[in-house]
Amino acid sequence: MLHLLRIDLKKMTSYRTFWVICGIYFFTLIIGAASGMELLRMLSRLIEGFGQEINIDRIPLYHFPDIWQNLAWTSGLLKMGVAIMVVVSITNEYTYRTIRQNIIDGMSREEFLLSKVYTNLLLSLASMVSVFLIAVVTGLIYSPELDFPYAFTGISFYPAYFLEIFAFLSFALMLGIFVQRSGLTIILLLFSYLIELIVKSNVDNYFPGAIQFFPLESIMNLVPMPFARYVFQEIRDQVTILSIAIAAVWTFLFNYFAYLKLKKSDI
């Protein structure tokens, strides 16, 4: 495992694009996740009456245990950035024929795919750890009091966030292997939500219960949007076994379809 991971990381880190996209992604992830309260305060200064109608400091955006779900959901919105990095990585393999060279040098197609999957796991883990550390630090800063173990009741959203990132990266990897051109793959990735939304809007009229089984919908359902609770609406504030099972099945299928394509392709 480590041998295959080192091979793929060595190739990725040789691209300047990798460092640029990686830097932008993690910088945006950290700043975006940690600056929510400052954004609300800025809005209170810019929008007349906003601060008077809503007491900014009383919104438990960064309070334990709300912070776990809040940051996991908002950070999930940025996963397109790391997915583009995965697309660039796999399509460069075809552009520069490094995949062919790896096969000639003795790496099997299964090992080549595993090297990419292991890299996706590492990127997902790095994203999860980054958001977790941000949650701990900002939670300690903003929470008025710590009530253990109640403060950690929402921490289960972080394994779900890990699966969300890994599932989407697996989707991006599959698209890259099928299309093999970075520009077109990125366009398809960007428009994938719109395409699924169009399909869902038609299916919803006849089989509304089937919506949760759509691939991208299942990924988004892992960490549901939490902010409706601040306007006294009911939300799902826990990870469900069904959402994990559906997303896990799609993650397996993304990688399996990528394997089938790679196995049959003339490289």
Secondary structure, DSSP 8 states (H G I E B T S, - for coil): -HHHHHHHHHHHTT-HHHHHHHHHHHHHHHHHHH-HHHHHHHHHHHSTTHHHHS-GGGS-TTSTTHHHHHHHHHHHTTHHHHHHHHHHHHHHHHHTTHHHHHHHTT--HHHHHHHHHHHHHHHHHHHHHHHHHHHHHHHHHH-S---TTGGGTTTTHHHHHHHHHHHHHHHHHHHHHHH--HHHHHHHHHHHHHHHHHHHHHHTTT-GGGGGGSHHHHHHTTS---GGGGGT-----S--HHHHHHHHHHHHHHHHHHHHHHHH---
